[in-house]
């Protein structure tokens, strides 16, 4: 058996390295959560889910709640529809899609705001809370991407994409980058949720194996939050025992080893 495995200095070095790697993964998770939150909001507000092509009879492009056509000079696009007024959205499918994508973006905003909770709550609870929000964000985005093609049979869509446009058929149009971004966001949010639960499980183990009454290192240096102290040997104390008239004697175990050895050689005198 390797004795160095139980060396406190070696254990300390391994623990420090583990904590640095753990914090690095947590920082990557936080950055990816912020990036996906931004991309989620972009996919919600951008009317670039589907659009015209060279073969399409009309000009324009659509998002979850907006539909845009070129003006009379064909220099700028004029967009209609608002997520604050569902009556301006073309179909029920687009309304449902607007709701699900909007809630997905809102949940990711909550995840970004929850990053501030690391300063005042247990990190395990924050990771679990964020992971649950990201799961629901992925679920709502999935529902939005599945429901969105149901509205392609609307006449406004057919004006751009031709009569061949129908439910789950785009006719002469094509899928734009915002729709692709939303599809990729489903997998992104799901992976982030799994990573959040993984970090929560690892954090729970760290808190379990960290004992109270430990010395702390500065987190700025990337060290562990807790480290076990070395046991300090307790010095034997001299205990006075009342004598029998010849003076006070001391307990045999309270003398240093050298003195105990001397007394054992001399023996007891009567």
N, C-alpha and C positions, 0 to 999 in steps of 0.2 A: 504494500500500500504506500502511495506517495505521501510523505509527511508534509510536503509543501502545500498540498491541497488545503490543509488546515492552518496554514500560516495566516495570521490576521492581516498582515500587510498584503499578501497575495489576494485574500478575499476582498480586502478593501479596494484593490486595483480593479478586480473583476466587477465589483459592484459599481464603481465609478464609471467604468466603460459601459456597463449595461444601462445606467441612468442617462448617459449622454446619448446613446443610440435611441433610447425610449423618447427622450425629449426631441430628438431630431425627427422621428416619425410623427410625433404629435404636432410639431411645427409644420411639417409637410401637409398633414391632414387639415390643419387650420387654413393654410394658404389655398389649398385646393377647394375648400369649402367657400372661401371668399370669392375665388375665381368663378366657381360654378354659380354662385349667387348672382354675380354680375351678368354672366351669360344667360342665366334663366330670365332675368329681367329684360335683357336685350331681345331674347326670343319671344317674349310676351308683347313687347311694344312695337317690334318691327313687322311691317306688313309684307314680309318676304317669305311666306310659307309656300305659295305657289305663284306662278307667273307665266307670261306669254313666252313664245318661242318664235323662230323664224317661220314656222308653218301655221301658227295659230291665226285665226281670222281677226282677232281683236288685240288691243294693247292694254296692258295693265298687270297688276299683281295684287295679291291678297294676303292678309294675315289672319289672326284668330278673330279679330273684331273689326279690322279696317279693310277696305277695298279701295284701290287707287286706280285712276284713269288719267291719261295725259290730257292736258288742256287743249284748247282749240289750235294753239300754235305748236303743240306736241313738243314743248320745251320743258315743261314742269308737270309733275303729277299732282293731282288733286285727290285727297283722301277723304273718305267718309266713314262714319262709325266711331263709337266711343265705348269704352268698357264701363263708363259710369252711367250710360243710358243703353240698356239692353234692347230697347225698341229700335235702335239704329243698326243693330247687328242683323245680318241677312237671314239666317236660319236658326232653328233651335239647336242644331248640331254645333254651329259656330258659337252660340251662346254658352252651351255646355263646355265647349273647348275653352272659351274665354274664362269661365269660372275655374276650371281645373288648372289651367296654366297660371292664372292669377294666384290661386291658393298655393300652388307649388312654389312660385316666386316668393310669396309671403312667408312660407315656412322656412325657406332658405335665408330670408332676412332675419327671422327669429334665431336661426342657427348662428349667424354672424354676431347678432346681439348677445347670444348666450356665451360667446367667447369671453365676455367681460365677467361672467359669473365664476371663472376660474380663480378670481382674486378673493372671492368671499364665500364660496361653497366648496364641498368636496369634489375633487376632480373626477372621481368615479361617477358620481351622480350627474355631473355636467356632460360627460361623454355619453352616458346612457340616454339622457334627455335629448342631446343633439342627434344621436343615432336614430331615435324614434322619429324625430322630425324629418330626417333625411329619408327614412323609409317611406313615410307618407308623401314626401315631395316626389320621390320616384314613382310612387303608385299613381298620384294625380297626373303627373306628366305622361305616364303610360296611357291612362284613360283618355287624355286629351289627344294624343297622337292617334289612338284607335278611332275615336269619335269624329275627328276632323274630316276624314274623307266622306262621311255620310252627307255632308252639306254640299258636295260637288255637283249635285243635280239641280242647283238653283239657277235661275235664268241669267243672273248676273255673271255667274261662272261660265255659263255657256256662251255668253257674248264674247268672252275672252278666249275660251278654250274650244269653242265649236260645239256642234250638236252631239259629238261623241262623248262629251263629258257627262258623267253620271256618278252614282255612288261608287266609290273606290275605283273610278276611272277618270283620268284627267283629260282625256281627249288629246288635243294638240298642245297642251300646256306642259310644264315641267315643275318638279319640286325645287324650291329655292333653298338657300343656305339656312334660313331660320328654322325650317322644318327639320332639316338634317341635324342642326344644333340641338333641337328639342329631343330628337331620338337619341343622340349621344348622351344627352343629359340624364336620361333614364338610367343608363349603365353607370354614369359618373356618380349620381346620387346614391345608387345601390352600393357601389364599391365604398364610397365614403361612409355609409351607414355601417357596413361590415367592419371597416377599419375603426370606427368609433367604438363599437362593441368590443373589438379586440383590445384597444387601448384601455377601455374600462376594466376588462378582465385582468390585464397585466397590472393596472394601477391598484386593483383590489388586492392582488397578491403582494405587491410591494407594501401596502399598508398593513397587511396581516403579519408579514415577517418583520416589520419594523417594530421594535420594542420601545416602550416608554423609557424615559430617562437616558436618552442617547445624545451624543454630541452632534451638532449640525454643522454643515459646511455651507458656504455661500452658494446659492443657486446660480449666481452670475458666472461662477467658474465651472459650471456644469457638473458639480459634485452631487453626491447623494444627499437627500434631505435628512437622512438619519443614518448613523453608524453606531454599531455597538461599542461600548467602552470595554477596555481591557479590565479584567478583574484585578483589583489591587489587593495584594496579600495583607491580611490583618496581623499586626504585630501582637505577640502574646503579652498579656498584661500580668504584672506581678500582683499576686493576691496574698494579702497578709492573713496568716492563720494564727489564732491565739495560742501562745505557748503554754507549757505546764510548769512555769516557774523558772525555767532556765533561759527565758527570753523568747521572743517571737520567732517562730519558724515559718518557712515559706513552702508553698505547695511545690511538689517535685516538678510539676509540669510548667511552673512559672519561671524556672531558672533557665538561663541560656544553656545550650548544649554542652559548652565547655565546662560550666560549673556542675551540671548534672553528672558529667563523666567523672569529675573529681570527687564528688560526693559518693558516687557508686563505688569508686575504688577504695575509699576510706571506710565505708560501711557505717553502721550505726554504733555509737558508743553508749554503753549503759552506765 
